[in-house]
Amino acid sequence: MLIKEKLESSYKMSVIKKFSEISKEDIASVGGKGASLGEMTQVGITVPSGFVVTAQAHQKFINDSLPVDLVDKILKAFDSLDAQRVAVRSSAIAEDSSQASWAGQLETYLNVKREDLIDKVRDCWNSIKSERALVYAGGQNLSEDDLFVAVVVQKMIESKASGVMFTVNPISKDSNEMMIEAGFGLGELLVQGLITPDNFIVNKDTLEIKSRDVQTQET
């Protein structure tokens, strides 16, 4: 069954799902990011609270104005987070696999206020139709009819430092080592390549730091 047909057959599902309601079984509705955040929440990992506007909403309202009842549901879910600002993140349902990764192909918006939330949800939807995303999808033999996006809305935190952890050393391919790259503030600067991050190699079993390379960060 095509992704579009699966979405149409499951539209009666809730178009808003809290992280606490999500598992890996929901990936067709919430995408890879949404499913991962749900799984981490389910096992008790400390994850900033949030919810997902499911891909069913994108499929149904891709060319139409959002109905008042859906807008109200999204804003009500925002209010339940008790947050001044949120991160709004695209979560493709044709998400990461062993052969494909949407990382960097779609849009993420940080520090979004309530009055801008609906527009940013739309912007995340539209990012799947950008030239960059369509070229990538073509290379993965994905039809444009199957390109739908869930949107993760997550409470912003005032992070002192942010980073990325690779559970296998990506340089040496050593499965007994993890690599962590980190910098001050939000992870946006690291992901966009605007800073040279600190680098740590960690023994996976003992958590011993085997090497560290600390950089000067002025931003």
Stockholm file with secondary structure:
# STOCKHOLM 1.0

chainA/1-219         MLIKEKLESSYKMSVIKKFSEISKEDIASVGGKGASLGEMTQVGITVPSGFVVTAQAHQKFINDSLPVDLVDKILKAFDSLDAQRVAVRSSAIAEDSSQASWAGQLETYLNVKREDLIDKVRDCWNSIKSERALVYAGGQNLSEDDLFVAVVVQKMIESKASGVMFTVNPISKDSNEMMIEAGFGLGELLVQGLITPDNFIVNKDTLEIKSRDVQTQET
#=GR chainA/1-219 SS CCHHHHHHHTTTSCSEEEGGGCCGGGHHHHHHHHHHHHHHHHTTCCCCCEEEECHHHHHHHTTSCCCHHHHHHHHHHHHHTTCSCEEEEEEESSCCCSSCCCTTTSCEEEEECGGGHHHHHHHHHHHTTSHHHHHHHHHTTCCGGGCCEEEEEEECCCCSEEEEEESSCTTTCCTTEEEEEEEESCTHHHHTTCSCCEEEEEETTTCCEEEEECCCCCC
#=GC SS_cons         CCHHHHHHHTTTSCSEEEGGGCCGGGHHHHHHHHHHHHHHHHTTCCCCCEEEECHHHHHHHTTSCCCHHHHHHHHHHHHHTTCSCEEEEEEESSCCCSSCCCTTTSCEEEEECGGGHHHHHHHHHHHTTSHHHHHHHHHTTCCGGGCCEEEEEEECCCCSEEEEEESSCTTTCCTTEEEEEEEESCTHHHHTTCSCCEEEEEETTTCCEEEEECCCCCC
//
